[in-house]
Amino acid sequence: MSKTNRSPIVVVLGHVDHGKSSILEAIKDLKITQKESGGITQHIGAYRVEHQGKSISFIDTPGHEAFSSMRSRGAKVADIAILVIAADDGVKTQTKEAIEHAKKAQMPIIVAINKIDKPEANVGRVTQQLAEEGIYLESIGGQVPSIQVSAKTKQNLNELLEMILLVAEMENFECDPLSLAEGVIIESQMDPLKGPTATVLVKDGTLRKGDVVATYSIMGRVRSLEDFQGNVINEAGPSTPAVVYGFSEVPFVGEEFCVFEDSESAKQFIGDSVNKRKQIVRREVSKDQNSLNIIVKSDFLGSLEAIESMLSKLNQSRVVLNILKLDVGDVNESDVKLAKSSDALIFAFRVKVAPKIAQIIQRDEIPVFNFDIIYELLEKVKDLMEKSIILRNERVDLGQAKVLELFFNGKGYQILGCNIFTGEVRKKARIELIRDEEIIGKGKVVELKMGNKNVERVAEGEDCGIFYEGQVRAEKGDILSFFIEEKESLDGLVAK
C-alpha cells in the first residue's frame, strides 16, 4: 500500500439564496444557477476545479429545508465545509442546520461571507451571530477562518481557494490510488437512454471502466465513465466526482460503493441486503377519512427523497395521502396502468412523458401534473388534499317545542301553535317530528311568527306559530326537535 496526498473534497453549505451555487459558478463559470429551475439547486452536484496547480472537488447542496437529508449526506462525504452566509441576511435556519451537520461530521469549517458588495452588508452582525452558534472567527480571536467574498464581483474568490488548499495541507488527506476504488453515491437517476445512472465521489483508489462495482443493495459493471462536465473518461482517481453507467438498478443516494475483483465477490458482499430496498406501504383509510392516491416520478433520486420527506409531514388526520409509487425516470406505461387501476394521480418532477404514453394518458383520462420546482409540487398536493375531502353535513341541535294547537292543515304543510320548552327554533331549521318518543317524520320550518310578526328565531319559554312543511301531519302533544346542518370546515386540513 502506497499512501499519497489527495485533493480535498469540499461541501458548500448554507441557507437558500445565500449564494452557494453562485460562488461555484463564479469560480469555474459552471452556470449552475442557470440550469436550475427557480434559481434553486434541487439535487447534489459535484464539480472539480484547478487552482495553483492543485485540484479541489466541490459538492453543491440545496439550501431549502426540504433538502436536509441531502445536506447531511454531503457533509458526511466531504473533508472541508464551506459555510456560505449572505452578509445582508445573516445566520438563518438552514445556516444553523449546516453548522450542526459540519460539527457532527467533525470537519473543518471555512466561513464565506458572501454578498459583501451590497450596501446592506453587515459583516459584524454575521460574526456576532456565528459566535452565538459557537463558531468563533479568527477575526475575533477564534480558530475558524473566514473570507469576505462576492460571487457577483468575484472579489476574494482566489483567497477562498487558497484558504481551502491551506486547510487541506494542514489536515493532510491521504489515499492509495493503486487500490480498488471505494466511495459514495451522491446522486442517481434513470437515464431514458443509458439506464441506471449514478454520480459518485471516489474517496480512495481508482475507479475504471469495466470494474465490477457494488453497493449494499445492488451491483453492476462500469460500462462507461464521465467527468462532471460530461466528458468520457477511462478512470476516476481519489477525490474525483464521476458519472457511472452500468448499475443493474438505480442505486440509493448516500450508499457507499466498492470495487470487487469479480462478480461473485460483489454478490457475496450484497448478501441478503437486497431485501432492504424500500417498499411502499399503502395506509389504511378509516370511514371518517378520505384518501388521495398519488404516483411520484422524479429525475434524480435525491430530489425524490426530498419530495417524499416533505409529503410525509403533511397532516393526514382526515385525508390520507397514499403514495403508491416513488420512482426515478420518465412516466411509463406501468405508471399509467397503476394510476388507472388505483384511481391515482401522477406527479412528474422534471421528467418527460413520451408521445406514445401521452396518448394513453389522454385516452384513459389519467391526471398528470408536471413540475420543475418541488415547492410547487407540494402546494399542488396540499390543494388536492383539500379538494379531495367529501364535505359532510354536521348536525347542530337547536332545541325542542311542544305542539299546543293546530291552526291550519294544507297539503304537505301545517300551521302549528307551539311552546319552545328548550333551546330555540330558527327559520329554515330542520324538524324531527316525535310522537311517543319515536321519530315518525321529518320536515322544516318555513316561517316563524310571534303574534302577527314574522321573526327569524324564537327563544326558550316563548310561544310562537310555526309554518311546518312535512309529509307526516303533526298532532297536539307532539314534540318538534329542531336542528341545522353545517358543512365541515377545511381549516387545519394540511400542515403549514
BALOPA-562963 format. One record per residue: y, z, x of N, C-alpha, C in turn; residue in one letter. Coordinates in steps of 0.05 Angstrom, whole numbers, plus 32768, in hexadecimal, padded with zeros to 4 digits. Layout:
BEGIN
YZXYZXYZXa;...
This chain:
BEGIN
7FE880008011800080008000801980008012m;802B7FED800C80437FEA801C805B7FEE800Bs;80688005800D807F800C7FFC80987FFF8008k;80AA7FF67FF680C37FEB7FFE80D87FF27FE8t;80F17FEF7FEF81067FF57FDB81077FDF7FC6n;810D7FE77FAD810F7FD37F98812B7FD57F8Br;81327FC07F7D814C7FBF7F6F814E7FD47F59s;81657FDF7F5381687FF27F3D81667FE47F22p;815B7FF37F0F815B7FEA7EF3816F7FFC7EE4i;81837FEF7ED881997FFE7ECC81997FFA7EAEv;819B800F7E9F819D800D7E8281BB80127E7Bv;81C580027E6981E180047E6181E180117E45v;81EC80297E4381EC80397E2B8208803E7E21l;820A80447E078225804B7DFD822780457DDFg;823E804C7DD4824380487DB88247802B7DB1h;824280247D98824680097D8F826380007D93v;82677FE87D9D82817FDC7DA182927FE97DB7d;82857FF77DC9829380027DE082937FEF7DF8h;82847FD97DF582867FC47E09826F7FC27E1Cg;82577FCC7E1582407FCA7E2682397FAD7E2Dk;82357F9D7E18822F7F817E1C82467F717E29s;825E7F797E2282757F6B7E2E82777F6F7E4Cs;826F7F877E5582707F8C7E72825B7F7B7E80i;82437F797E74822E7F687E8082377F4B7E7Fl;82447F437E69824D7F277E6782627F227E7De;82737F357E8182887F317E95827C7F307EB1a;82677F407EB6825A7F417ED1824C7F267ED7i;823E7F1C7EC5822E7F057ECA82337EED7EB8k;82487EEF7EA8824F7ED97E9582377ED27E85d;82297EE77E7A82117EE27E6B82167ED97E4El;822E7EDC7E4582357ED57E2A82237EE37E15k;821D7EFC7E1A820C7F0B7E0982187F0E7DEDi;82317F177DEC823D7F1D7DD2823F7F047DC1t;82427EED7DCC82437ED57DBC82297ECE7DB0q;82137ED77DBB81F97ED17DB081F07EE57D9Bk;81FE7EFB7D9881F67F107D8582067F0E7D6Ce;81F87F107D5582067F107D3B82187F287D38s;82307F237D2F82437F387D2A824B7F467D43g;82467F3B7D5B824E7F477D74823E7F607D7Bg;82277F647D6E82177F7B7D7381FC7F737D80i;81F67F807D9781DC7F7B7DA381C67F877D92t;81B47F777D8881A07F817D7581847F827D80q;81817F7E7D9981677F837DA6816D7F877DC4h;815A7F927DD2815E7F977DEF815D7F7D7DFEi;81707F7A7E1081707F637E22816E7F6D7E3Eg;81627F5D7E5081607F647E6C816C7F4E7E7Da;817D7F557E90818B7F427EA0818B7F4A7EBDy;818F7F377ECF818E7F3C7EEB81A67F2F7EF8r;81B47F3E7F0A81CB7F347F1781C97F397F35v;81D87F2A7F4581D97F2E7F6281F47F387F6Ae;81F57F4C7F7C820E7F567F86820B7F5F7FA3h;821B7F547FB4821A7F5B7FD181FE7F567FDCq;81F17F407FD281D77F397FDC81C07F4A7FD1g;81C67F5B7FBE81B17F6D7FB281B07F687F94k;81987F6C7F8981937F687F6C81967F817F5Cs;81A07F7E7F4481A17F947F3081977F897F16i;81847F977F0A817A7F907EF081877FA27EDAs;81917F957EC5819E7FA47EB0818D7FA27E96f;818D7FB87E8781827FB87E6C81997FBE7E59i;819E7FAB7E4781B37FAF7E3481A77FB97E1Ad;81B27FCE7E0E81A67FDA7DF681BA7FDB7DE0t;81B17FD97DC681C37FDB7DAF81D07FF67DADp;81E87FF77DA381F780107DA181F6801E7D86g;81EF80107D7181F0801D7D5681DA80317D52h;81DE80437D3F81CA80597D3B81AF804E7D34e;81AD80367D288193802B7D20818080277D38a;818C80257D50817C801D7D67817780347D7Bf;8176804C7D70817280637D82815880617D92s;8142805A7D85812980587D94812980437DAAs;8138802D7DA5813A80187DB9814A80227DD1m;815F80317DCC816F803C7DE2815E80507DF2r;814F80617DE4813E80747DF1812A80667E04s;811F80507DFA810C80407E09811980357E22r;8131802B7E1F8140801F7E36814580347E4Bg;814B804C7E42815180627E558137806A7E65a;812180697E57810880717E6580FF805C7E79k;810780437E7580FE802E7E878110802D7EA0v;812980337E9D813D802F7EB2813D80447EC8a;814C803E7EDE815080517EF4816B805F7EF2d;817F80507EE9819B80597EE881A680537ECDi;81B680657EC281C380617EA881E1805C7EACa;81EB80467EA1820880417EA08211804A7E84i;8221805E7E83822B80687E698247805C7E64l;824880497E518261803B7E4C827080497E35v;828980507E3B829A805D7E2782B5804F7E26i;82BD80487E0E82D7803A7E0A82ED804F7E0Ea;830080487E1F8316805B7E26832880607E0Ea;8328804E7DFA833980527DE3832B805F7DCCd;831180657DCF8301806F7DB982F4808A7DC0d;82EC808D7DD982E180A77DE282C380AA7DDCg;82BA80C27DDF829D80C97DDC829780C97DBEv;828380B97DB6827B80B77D9A825D80C07D97k;825380BD7D7E823880C67D78822380BA7D8At;8224809F7D8C820F80927D9D821480977DBBq;822D809E7DC2823280A67DDE822280C07DE4t;822480D37DD2821680EC7DD681F880E87DD7k;81EF80D77DC581D280D17DC481C980C47DDFe;81DA80B27DE981D380A47E0281D280B97E19a;81E480CC7E1981E380E17E2E81C980F07E2Ci;81C080F67E1481A681047E11818F80F47E1Be;818F80DA7E15817A80C87E1F817980C87E3Dh;819080C67E4A819180C57E67818880E07E73a;819180F67E67818981107E71816A81147E6Fk;815F810C7E588142810F7E55813380FF7E69k;813D80E77E70813080D67E83813680DF7EA0a;814880F37EA3814F80FE7EBD815880E87ED1q;816880D77EC7817280C17ED8819080C57EDEm;819980BB7EF581B580BD7EFB81C780AD7EE8p;81DE80B87EE381F180AB7ED0820A80A27EDFi;8213808A7ED9822D80807EE2823D807B7EC9i;825580867EC7826680827EAF8278806B7EB4v;827880587EA1828A80417EA2829E80447E8Ba;82B6804C7E9182CB804F7E7D82D880347E79i;82D180277E6282D9800C7E5D82F3800A7E4Cn;82FE7FF27E4B83167FEC7E3B832E7FFB7E45k;83307FFF7E608348800D7E6A83607FFB7E69i;835D7FE27E6283747FD07E6083837FD47E46d;83777FE47E3383847FE87E19839A7FFD7E1Ck;83B07FFA7E0D83C6800E7E0E83BD80297E04p;83A9802A7DF383A080447DE8838C80527DFAe;838580467E10837180527E22837A806E7E2Ba;836680807E2A836C809C7E32835480A67E42n;835580A17E5C833F80A97E6E833C80C77E6Fv;835280D57E6E835180F27E6F834280FE7E58g;834680F37E40833880FD7E29831A80F87E2Br;831280E07E3582F680D97E3982E980ED7E4Dv;82F880F37E6382EE81057E7782E981217E6Bt;82FB812A7E5A82F981457E4E82E181457E3Aq;82DF81307E2A82C9812E7E1782AE812E7E24q;82AC81207E3B829381207E4A828C813B7E55l;82A081497E5E829C81647E69829181767E53a;829A81727E3A829081827E248272817C7E1Ee;826981647E27824D815D7E24823C81637E3De;824981707E51823B81787E69823A81627E7Eg;824B814D7E7B824D81387E8F8268813B7E9Ei;826681457EB7827E814B7EC6828381357EDBy;829881267ED7829E810F7EE982A881197F04l;82A481087F1882AE810F7F3382CC81137F34e;82DA81067F2282F881087F21830181257F1Bs;82EF81357F0F82F781517F0982E481647F18i;82D9815A7F2E82C9816C7F3F82AB816C7F39g;82A3815B7F268286815A7F1F827781477F31g;825F81407F29824E812F7F3A824781147F2Dq;8252810F7F15824C80F57F08826280E17F0Fv;825A80CB7F1C826E80B67F23827880A77F0Ap;8291809F7F0B829C808F7EF582AD80797EFFs;82AD80637EF182BE804C7EF882CD80447EDFi;82E880407EE382F880367ECD82F980187ECDq;82EF800B7EB782EB7FEE7EB882F87FE27E9Fv;82FA7FC77EA083027FB87E8982F17F9E7E89s;82E07F9D7E7482CF7F857E7282E17F6C7E6Ca;82F87F717E5F830A7F5B7E5883177F4F7E70k;83217F607E82832F7F567E9A831E7F567EB3t;83057F607EB082F27F627EC682FB7F767EDCk;830E7F877ED583187F9B7EE883027FAE7EF1q;82FE7FB27F0B82EC7FC67F1782CF7FC17F11n;82C77FA97F0982AA7FA47F04829B7FA37F1Fl;82A77F997F34829A7F997F4E82967FB57F57n;82A97FC77F5282A67FE37F59828F7FF07F4Ae;828B7FE87F3182757FF27F22825A7FEA7F2El;82587FD07F3682407FC77F42823B7FD57F5Dl;82507FD97F6C824D7FE77F86824380047F82e;824D80107F6D8245802C7F678227802C7F5Fm;821E80187F50820280177F4981F080157F62i;81F980037F7481E97FFF7F8D81EA80187F9El;820080277F9E8202803F7FAE81EF80557FA3l;81EF80587F8881DE806B7F7C81C180647F81v;81BB804A7F7F819F80417F84819680477FA0a;81A880437FB381A280497FCF819C80667FD3e;81AB80777FC581A780947FC8818D809D7FBBm;8185808F7FA5816D80967F968154808B7FA4e;815780757FB2814180697FC2812980627FB0n;812D804F7F9E811880457F8C810480347F9Df;80EA803A7F9A80D6802D7FAA80C2801E7F99e;80B4800B7FA5809F7FFB7F97808C7FF07FABc;80767FE47FA180637FD67FB1805F7FBA7FA6d;806E7FA77FAF806D7F8C7FA380527F7E7FA6p;80417F887FB780277F7B7FBB80127F857FA7l;80187F9A7F9880057FA57F8580047F957F6Bs;7FF07F9B7F5A7FEF7F8F7F4080077F9A7F2Fl;80127F887F20802B7F8F7F1280267FA37EFBa;803B7FB47EF7803B7FC57EE080587FC87ED7e;805C7FCD7EBE80777FCF7EB480787FD67E96g;808D7FCE7E8880917FD67E6D80997FBD7E5Cv;808F7FBD7E4380987FA97E3080B27FB27E24i;80C77FA47E2980E17FAD7E1E80EA7F9E7E06i;80DD7F877E0080E27F797DE780CC7F657DE2e;80C77F5E7DC980B17F4B7DC380B77F3C7DA9s;80AB7F257DA680B07F157D8F80997F017D8Cq;80987EF47D7580857EDE7D7080957EC47D72m;80927EB67D88809F7E9C7D8B80917E877D7Ad;809F7E797D6980917E667D5780827E507D66p;808A7E4A7D7F807D7E357D8E806A7E407DA3l;80727E557DB180627E607DC780517E787DC0k;80537E827DA880427E997DA0804E7EB47DA9g;803D7EC87DAB80467EE37DB280557EE37DCDp;806C7EEF7DCD807E7EEE7DE480887F0A7DE9t;808A7F117E0380937F2C7E0A80A87F2A7E21a;80BD7F397E1E80CF7F3D7E3580C67F577E43t;80BF7F547E5C80B57F6B7E6B80C77F717E82v;80C57F8A7E8B80D37F927EA380BD7F9C7EB7l;80BB7F8E7ECD80A77F967EE180B27FAD7EF1v;80A37FC47EF080AC7FDC7EFF80A17FDC7F1Bk;80897FD27F1F807C7FD27F3980697FBA7F3Ad;80637FB27F5380517F9B7F56805E7F817F50g;804E7F6C7F4F80597F517F4980487F447F33t;80557F3B7F1E80487F2E7F0780487F107F0Cl;80307F047F09802E7EE77F1080217ED87EF8r;80277EBE7EF8801B7EAC7EE47FFC7EAD7EE8k;7FED7EB07ED27FD07EB17ED47FC57ECE7ED4g;7FD67EE27ED87FCD7EFE7ED87FC27F067EBDd;7FAD7F177EBE7FA37F247EA67FB37F3D7EA2v;7FC07F3F7E8B7FD27F557E857FCA7F637E6Bv;7FCE7F7D7E6A7FC77F8C7E527FD97FA47E4Fa;7FDE7FAB7E357FEB7FC47E2E7FD57FD67E23t;7FDC7FEC7E177FC77FFE7E0C7FBB7FF27DF2y;7FC87FDD7DE77FBE7FD37DCE7FB57FB67DCFs;7FC07FA57DE07FB87F897DE17FB77F7F7DFEi;7FAC7F677E017FAB7F5B7E1B7FB27F3E7E1Am;7FB37F317E317FB87F157E327FB77F0B7E4Fg;7FBC7EF27E527FBE7EE67E6D7FD97ED87E6Er;7FE87EDD7E8480027ED27E8680007EB37E88v;80097EA77E7380087E897E7180207E7D7E7Fr;80377E8A7E7C804F7E817E8980637E987E8Bs;80767E967E9E808A7EAA7EA280A67E9D7EA3l;80B97EAB7E9880D57EA27E9A80E77EB97EA3e;80FD7EB27EB081107EC77EB781227ECC7E9Fd;81367EDE7EA281467EE57E8B81587ECE7E81f;815B7EB97E92816C7EA37E8A815B7E8B7E7Fq;81417E907E7C812F7E7C7E7181247E687E85g;81277E6D7E9E811C7E5C7EB380FF7E637EB8n;80EE7E4F7EBB80D27E547EC180CF7E5F7EDDv;80C07E757EE080BB7E817EFB809D7E857EFEi;80947E887F1780777E8C7F1C80707EA97F1En;80847EBA7F25807E7ED77F2880987EE77F24e;80937F017F1D80A97F137F1980A27F2D7F28a;80B27F347F3C80AE7F4B7F4C80B97F657F41g;80B97F7A7F5080C37F947F4680E07F937F3Dp;80E67FA17F2781017FA37F1B810A7F897F0Fs;80F77F777F0A80FF7F5D7EFF80F77F5B7EE2t;810B7F527ED181057F4D7EB580F97F307EB3p;80E67F2D7EA180DA7F127E9D80D07F0F7E81a;80CE7EF77E7880C37EF07E5E80A67EE77E62v;80937EF37E5580777EED7E59806B7EE07E40v;805D7ECA7E44804E7EBC7E2F80317EBF7E35y;80207EC57E2180047EC67E257FF67EDE7E19g;80057EF17E0D7FF87F087E007FE97EFE7DE7f;7FD37F0C7DE07FC47F047DC87FD27F0A7DAEs;7FE37F1F7DAF7FF47F277D98800F7F307DA3e;80227F337D91803C7F3E7D9980387F5B7DA2v;803E7F617DBB803A7F7D7DC4804F7F907DB9p;80487FA97DB8805B7FBE7DAF80717FC17DC4f;80897FC47DB980A07FC97DCB809E7FE67DD5v;80A27FEA7DEF80A080047DFB8086800A7E08g;80717FF97E0380577FFC7E1080597FF57E2De;804A80047E3D80467FFD7E5980317FE77E5Ce;80347FD67E7080207FC27E7580177FC47E91f;7FFF7FBA7E967FF37FB97EB17FE57F9E7EB5c;7FE37F967ECD7FD47F7E7ED47FB87F877EDFv;7FA37F797ED67F887F807EDE7F7B7F697EEDf;7F667F707EFC7F587F5C7F0C7F4A7F477EFAe;7F407F507EE37F317F3E7ED17F337F487EB4d;7F2A7F377EA27F2B7F3D7E857F1B7F567E7Es;7F047F597E8A7EF37F707E847F017F8B7E8Ae;7F0F7F8B7EA07F1E7FA47EA77F347FA97E93s;7F417F947E8A7F567F977E767F4B7FA17E5Ca;7F347F967E537F287F9F7E3A7F207FBC7E3Bk;7F157FC47E527F0D7FE07E557F267FF27E54q;7F3C7FE97E5F7F557FF87E5E7F5F7FFC7E42f;7F5D7FE77E327F667FE97E167F547FFC7E06i;7F397FF97E0A7F27800B7DFC7F2B800A7DDEg;7F2B80227DD27F2E80247DB57F4B80257DACd;7F5D80247DBE7F7980277DB67F8480107DA5s;7F757FFA7DA47F7E7FE47D937F807FED7D76v;7F7080017D6F7F72800B7D537F8B801A7D4Dn;7F9B801F7D627FB4802E7D5E7FCB801C7D54k;7FC680027D537FDB7FF07D4A7FE37FF77D2Dr;7FFC7FF57D28800780007D107FFD7FF47CF6k;7FF780057CE37FEE7FFC7CC8800380037CB4q;80097FF17CA1801C7FF67C8C800E80047C75i;8018801B7C6D800B802A7C57801D80297C3Fv;801280207C298021801D7C10802380397C03r;803C80407BFB8040805A7BEE803880597BD1r;802F80707BC7802980727BAA804380767B9Be;8043806B7B83805B806C7B728054807D7B59v;806480927B54805F80A37B3D806B80967B24s;806580A17B0D806F80967AF4808D80987AF1k;809980AA7B0080B680AE7AFF80C5809D7B13d;80B6808C7B2280C3807C7B3780BF805F7B32q;80D1804F7B3D80CE80337B3E80C9802B7B5Bn;80C080137B6180BB800B7B7C80C77FF07B83s;80CD7FED7B9C80D77FD37BA680C57FCB7BBEl;80B77FB57BBB80A47FAC7BD080B27F977BE1n;80B17F9B7BFB80BE7F887C0D80AD7F817C25i;80B27F6A7C3080A67F607C4980BC7F5A7C5Ci;80BA7F647C7580CF7F617C8880C57F517CA0v;80D37F3B7CA680CD7F2B7CBE80E57F2B7CD0k;80E07F2D7CEA80F67F2F7CFD80F07F1E7D16s;81067F187D2581027F087D3D80F67F187D53d;80FF7F317D5780F67F427D6D80EA7F5C7D62f;80D57F657D6F80C87F7E7D6780DB7F967D68l;80EC7F977D7C80FF7FAC7D7E81127FAE7D66g;811B7F977D5D812C7F967D45811D7F9F7D2Ds;81047F967D2B80F27F9E7D1580EF7FBC7D14l;80EC7FC87D2C80E97FE57D2E81027FF37D24e;811A7FE87D2B81337FF47D2281367FF27D03a;812E7FDB7CF8812F7FD77CDC811D7FEB7CCDi;81057FED7CD780F280007CCB80FD801C7CCCe;810880247CE28113803F7CE5812880457CD0s;813A80327CCC815080367CB9814680357C9Cm;813380247C96812880237C7B811A803D7C74l;810D80497C8880FE80627C83811080797C7Bs;812A80777C82813C808C7C7C8149808A7C60k;814280757C51814E80727C36814180867C24l;815180907C12814780A37BFE813580957BEAn;811B809E7BE9810880917BD880FD80A47BC2q;810E80B77BBA810580CA7BA6810180BD7B8Bs;811080A87B85810E809B7B6B8106807D7B6Dr;810B80717B83810380567B8880F380557BA2v;80D9804E7BA080C8804D7BB880CB80327BC5v;80D280327BDE80D480197BEE80B980157BFCl;80AA80017BF280907FFA7BFE80937FE37C12n;80907FE97C2B80917FD47C4080757FCA7C43i;806F7FB37C3780547FA97C38804C7F9C7C52l;80617F937C61805B7F857C7A80737F867C8Ck;806F7F8D7CA580847F8C7CBA80787F7B7CD0l;80867F657CD6807A7F537CEA80907F427CF7d;808A7F387D0F809D7F267D1D80947F0A7D18v;80A87EF87D1A80A17EDB7D1780AD7ED07CFDg;80AD7EB67CFB80B87EA87CE480A87EAF7CCBd;80B67EAC7CB480A97EB07C9A80937E9A7C97v;807A7EA37C9180647E907C9080577E917C74n;80427E817C7180357E7F7C5780277E997C4Fe;801D7EA87C6380107EC17C5D80247ED57C51s;803D7ED57C5C80527EE77C5180587EE07C34d;80597EC67C2F80607EBC7C14804A7EC47C00v;80307EC07C08801A7EC87BF7801A7EE67BF1k;80207EF67C0580217F137C0180387F1A7BEEl;804E7F0D7BF280657F137BE0805F7F0B7BC3a;80527EF57BC0804B7EEC7BA580377EFF7B97k;80227F077BA6800E7F187B9A80177F357B96s;802C7F3D7BA580357F597BA380517F5C7B96s;805B7F457B8C80767F467B80808A7F527B94d;808A7F477BAD809A7F527BC280B17F3F7BCAa;80C57F4A7BD780DB7F3B7BE180D87F387BFFl;80E17F217C0A80DE7F1C7C2780FA7F1F7C33i;80FC7F2F7C4881147F337C5781107F267C73f;811F7F117C79811C7F027C9281337F087CA4a;812E7F167CBA81437F1D7CCD81437F0A7CE5f;81557EF87CE581597EE57CFC81407ED57D01r;81317ECE7CEC811A7EBD7CEF811D7EA57CDCv;810C7E917CE0810F7E787CD080FA7E767CBBk;80FF7E647CA880EC7E5D7C9480E77E3F7C96v;80CF7E377C9D80C97E1A7CA080CC7E0C7C85a;80D47DF27C8680D87DE37C6D80C07DE47C5Ap;80A87DE37C6580907DE47C54808E7DFF7C46k;80947E157C5580927E307C4980A97E337C35i;80C07E277C3B80D77E297C2880D07E1C7C0Da;80C07E077C0E80B87DFA7BF580A67E0C7BE4q;80947E1A7BF280827E2D7BE480927E447BD8i;80A67E4D7BE880B77E637BDE80C67E5B7BC6i;80D17E437BC680E07E397BAF80CE7E357B97q;80B67E2A7B9C80A47E257B86809B7E3F7B78r;80947E537B89808A7E6C7B7E80A07E807B78d;80B97E787B7D80D07E897B7780CE7EA47B85e;80C87EA47B9F80C77EBC7BAF80E37EC27BBAi;80ED7EDA7BB481087EE17BBF81077EE57BDDp;81177ED77BEC81187ED97C0981367EDE7C11v;813B7EF27C2181567EF97C2981577EF67C48f;816B7EE77C51816E7EE27C6E81867EF27C79n;81827EFE7C9081977F0F7C9C81997F0A7CBAf;81B17F0D7CC581B67F0D7CE281BE7F287CECd;81C67F3A7CDA81D07F547CE281C07F697CD3i;81B57F7C7CE281A37F907CD681B07FA07CC0i;81CA7FA77CC381D77FB97CAF81DB7FAA7C95y;81DE7F907C9581E07F817C7D81C57F807C6Ee;81AF7F7F7C7E81947F807C7281907F9B7C64l;81987FB17C7281947FCC7C6781A57FCF7C4Dl;81BD7FC57C4D81CE7FC77C3581C17FB87C1De;81B57FA17C2381A97F927C0E81917FA17C03k;81817FAE7C14816A7FBD7C0A81747FD47BF8v;81897FE27C0181947FF77BF1819C7FED7BD5k;81AA7FD67BD581B47FCB7BBC819D7FC37BAAd;81877FB87BB581707FB07BA581617FC87B9Bl;81617FDE7BAB81547FF67BA2816380017B89m;817D80007B8A818D80097B7381867FF87B5Ae;81867FDD7B5E81827FCB7B4881657FCC7B3Dk;81537FD57B4E81377FD47B46812F7FEB7B34s;814180007B32813A80177B22813B800F7B04i;812880187AF5812980147AD88139802A7ACBi;815080237AC1816180387AB5815480437A9Cl;8151805D7A9B814480697A84815980787A74r;815480797A59816680897A48815E80A67A49n;817180B77A51816C80D47A53817680E17A39e;816680F07A2C816D80FD7A13817E81167A18r;819481187A0981A581307A0B81A6813C79EEv;819B815379EA819B816079D081B7816B79CAd;81C1816779B281DC817079AA81DC81897998l;81CC8188798381CC819F797181BB81987958g;81BC81AA794381AD81A6792B81BD81AE7912q;81B681A178FC81C481A778E381AF81A978CCa;81B681B778B781A581BA789F81B281AA7889k;81A1819A787B81AA818A786481AE819C784Cv;81C8819E784281CE81AF782B81D0819F7811l;81DB8187781381DF817677FB81D981597801e;81D2814A77EC81CE812D77ED81E4812177DCl;81F8811477E8820E810977D9820A80EC77D1f;81FB80DD77E181F780C177DA81DF80B677E8f;81CF80A577D981B8809877E481BB807A77E2n;81B9806C77F881B9804F77F881A080457806g;819F802A78088188801E7816818B80227834k;817B8035783F817B8039785B8190804D7865g;819F8058785281B3806C785B81B880817845y;81C48098784E81CB80AD783C81E480BB7845q;81F280C87832820880D9783A81FF80F67834i;81FE8106784981F38121784782088136784Dl;8207814C783C821781637842820781767854g;8212817D786B8202818C787F821281A3788Ac;820481B67895821081CC78A4820481CB78C0n;821781CB78D4820E81CA78F0820981E778F9i;81EF81EE78FC81E9820A790281E4820F791Ff;81E281FA792F81E181FE794D81EC81E5795Bt;81FA81E97971820481D37981821A81C47972g;821881A97972822C81987965821F817E795De;822E816E794E822581537947823C8140794Fv;823581297959824981157960824480FB7951r;825980EC794C825780D27940824680C07952k;823580B179468222809E7954820B80AC7962k;820880C7795D81F180D5796981D780CC795Ba;81C180CF796981A780C9795E819D80E1794Fr;818C80DC793B818280F27929816480F27928i;8158810A792A813C810E7923813C811E7909e;812E811478F5812D812178DB8114813378DAl;8118814D78D78103816178D980FE816E78BEi;80E5816E78B580DD817B789C80C3818B78A2r;80C481A5789A80AD81B6789F80A581B678BCd;80B981B678CD80B681B878EA80A9819F78F7e;80A9818978E8809E817078F380B3815A78F1e;80B48149790680C68132790580BA811D78F3i;80C9811678DE80BE810278CA80CD80E878CBi;80E380E778DA80F280CE78DB810980D078EFg;811580B978F5812B80B87908814280A778FCk;815A80AC79068171809D78FC818980A2790Fg;81A1809C790481B980A1791481D080A87902k;81E580B5790F81FD80BD7901821080A57902v;8216809A78EA8229808378E98246808D78E8v;824A80A278D7826580AD78D4826380CB78D0e;827880D978D7827B80F678D2829480FB78C2l;8292810D78AE82AA8114789E82AC8132789Bk;82C5813C789E82CB8158789782E281567882m;82DB815D786982ED8158785382EE813A784Fg;8306812F784E830A8112784B831081047866n;830D8113787B83158109789582FD810078A6k;82FF80E878B282EA80DF78C682EF80EE78E0n;82D980F878EC82DB8107790582C680FC7919v;82CA8103793282B780F9794782A0810D794Ce;82A6812779478291813B794B829781547939r;8282816379348284817C7924827581917933v;828281A97936827781BE7946826581D17935a;825781E27944824581F67938825482077924e;8247820C790C8252821D78F78262820E78E2g;826881F478E7827881E578D4826681D578C1e;827281D078A8826681BF7895827281A37897d;8262818F7892826C81737894825C81607884c;826681487881825881327874824E811F7889g;82348118788782288106789B821F80ED788Ei;822980D67898821F80BC788F820680B778A0f;81EF80BB789381D580BA78A281C8809F789Dy;81C0809178B281B2807878AF8196807B78BAe;8181807678A98165807978B081538071789Ag;813B806A78A081288060788C811C8076787Bq;8118808E7887810D80A57879812380B5786Cv;812180B97852813780C87844813580E67849r;814D80F1784C814F810E7850814F811C7835a;81478135783581478146781D815581607824e;815D816F780F816A818978138157819B7823k;816281A97836815281BB7846814781AF7860g;81498194786281408187787B8152818E7893d;8148818C78AA8157819178C2815C817778D0i;8175817378D9817D815C78E9818281657905l;8173815979188176815F7935818581487942s;819B814E794F81AD8139795A81A981377979f;81A9811F798381A8811B79A081B4810079A7f;81BA80FC79C081C480E279CA81B280DA79E2i;81B380C179E981A580B67A0081B880AB7A14e;81B680B47A2D81C880AB7A4281B8809E7A58e;81C480897A6481B8807C7A7B81B8808E7A93k;81A2808E7AA281A2809E7ABB81B680937ACFe;81C280A57ADE81D5809D7AF381C680947B0Bs;81D180807B1A81C480777B3281D080857B4Bl;81E180997B4681ED80A77B5D81D880B47B6Ed;81DA80B17B8881C780BE7B9A81AC80B07B9Dg;81AB80977B92819180897B93818880837BB0l;819B807B7BC1819380757BDD81A380867BF0v;8198808B7C0781A6809A7C1C81BE808B7C26a;81D380997C2B81EB808D7C3681E9808B7C54k;
